[in-house]
Amino acid sequence: MAQAVDEALVPVLRRNYTADSYLTDILKEAIRQASERFMNTAFQRNAERLSQRVVSRAESASSEAFVEQINRAIGIDMTALMVSENLVDYVDASIESNVALIKSLSSDYFEDIQMQVFDGILRGDSLTTIVRNLQHVTGATYNRAHLIARDQTAKIQADITSARQQNAGIDRFRWSTSQDVRVSGNPA
């Protein structure tokens, strides 16, 4: 995303960075073109492929943890008894949900870029300052994407584990903490 913005926007800013009113139209068009270039069908396929991989890995990790927990609790290997077909709808919905999150993150990114550019112009910032602010937006978007990915992976694993437990007839459980520094409050 950052590369698409750099290629489309920075040359326009270098050429036309004055207080002229037509600059706004030129910048809007450059941002729109960068957004369209980035959000093409290849982006859609990559988002779907990435989402499928993330959900598949979360499902595998959840399966392994579930089998281990059952084996440890009652000494039965559940591997042969597990049926993941009941989870197909959930897995498909998770993939679609993650694709939508990826798209919204990308859309928000280009809106943030446009806001940074126009705010910089209104403040009278230099080109260097505007470019630095754009780099800050890129870093913030990366951090947000990382947080969303971690959160969604944990949510998918928890939901799959819950569905598996219910399918296996487990309707009660006892929550315990690992006393890890990342645990906050009492999620139970």
N, C-alpha and C positions, 0 to 999 in steps of 0.2 A: 504494500500500500504506500509506504513512504517513498519508494522509488517512483511509483506512478505520479505521486504529487510533485516530487522534485523535478521530474522530466517535463511535466505540464505547466507547473506554476512558477518555478524560480526563473526560467527564461522570460516569461511574461513580466514578472516583477522587475527584472533587470532592465528590460526594454522600456517599460512604461511607468516606472514608479515616479509619478507626479501626482498632484492633487486634482487632475482632470477627472470629470465625471464619467467619461466613457471607460475609465480604467475598471470601474466596478463591473460593468458588463463583460469586459474581456476576462477579468479574473473569475467571475461566475462561470463563464463558458469553459475556461481552462480547468477549473475544479470539476465541472460536470463531465468533461471529456476524460479526465483522470479517473473519475469514479466509474464511468462506463467501461473504460479500458480494463480496469481492475475487476469489475463485477460482471465479467463476461461468462459464457457457458463453461469455460475451463475452470473459472473460479467456483461455479456451481458444482461441477464434478469433483473438484478437489475438496470442497466443503463436505460433500456427501461421503467421499472416500475417507476423509479424516474422521468424520463422525462415526462411520461404520467401524473403523479401526478402534476408536476410543471405546465405543460401546461393547465391541467384541472383547477387548482386553478387560474391561470392567466385569463383563459377564464371566470370563474365564477365572479372573481373580476371585470373584464371588463364589463360583463353583468350588474352587479349591479350598477356600476358607470354610465353606459350608460343610463339605465332606470331612475336613479335618475336625471341625467342631463336633459334628455328630459322632465321628469315630472316637474322639476323646471323651465325649459325654456318655455314650452308651456302648461303645466298642463295636459298632456295626459300620462296615464300609458301604456307604450310600451311593458310590459311583455308578454301579449298575442300575440302581433304582431311580436315579435322577432322570427326569424327563423335562427337557428344556422347551418342548413344543408349546407348553402353556405360556411361555414367556415371549413368544414370537411377536404378539401385538405390542407388548411393552417395549421390546427391543426396537421394533420399527418406529414406535412413537418417540422413543428416546433419540433415535437417529434424526428424525424430522425436527424435533425440538432443538437439538444441537445445531443442525443446519440453520435454523431460524436465528439462533443466538449468534452464530458466526456472521450471518448476513446483517443482523442489527448492529453488531459491533463495527462492521465495515462501514455501514451507513452513518453511524454516530461519528466515526473517525472523520469522514469527509465533511460532515457538518461542523465538527470541531475545527478542522483546517480552515474552512471558510470563515468561521467566527474569528479565529486568530488573525487571519489576514486582514479582514475588515476592521477589527478592533485596533490592530497595529497601525493601519492607515489613519484611522480617526485620531489616534494618539500622536501621530506624527513620527512614529518609530522609523528608524533607518532600516534598510533592506537586511542588514546583518542581524538586527534585533528581531525582525520578523522571522527570518530563517531560523534563528536560535529558538524562538517560541514554537515554531513548527516542529523542530526536533524534540522539544519538550512534550508536545502532544503525542508524537510517535512513541516516546518512552512510556508515557502514561497509558496509552492504548495497549502497549505490550503487557504492562503490569496488570491491567484490567483483564486482558485475555487470559493471562496465566491464572489469575484468581478464579475466573469463570470456569476454566478447564478443570482446575483442582476441585472446585465446588461441585461441578456437574459429575465428575468421575465418582466422587464420594456419594452423591445422591443416587446415581445409577446402581452402584454396588449395594447400597443400603436397601434400595427398593427391590432389587433382584433377590437379595438375601431374604427379605421379608416375604416375598412371593414364594420362594422355595420353602421356607419354613412353614408357611400356611399350607402349601401343597403337600408337605410331609406330615401334616396334622399337628404341628407345633403351634399352639395358640397362646402360650404364655412364655415369658422369658424374664430373666433377671439381668438388668443392666449393671455393669461394674466399670469403674474407671481404671485407666492404666496409670493415673497420676502423672501423666505427661504434661509438660508446660503448655501444650497447645489446647488442652481441655479447659474450657471456661464454663463456669456454672454447672448446673446439673441438667444434662439433656434428657434425662429419663422422665 
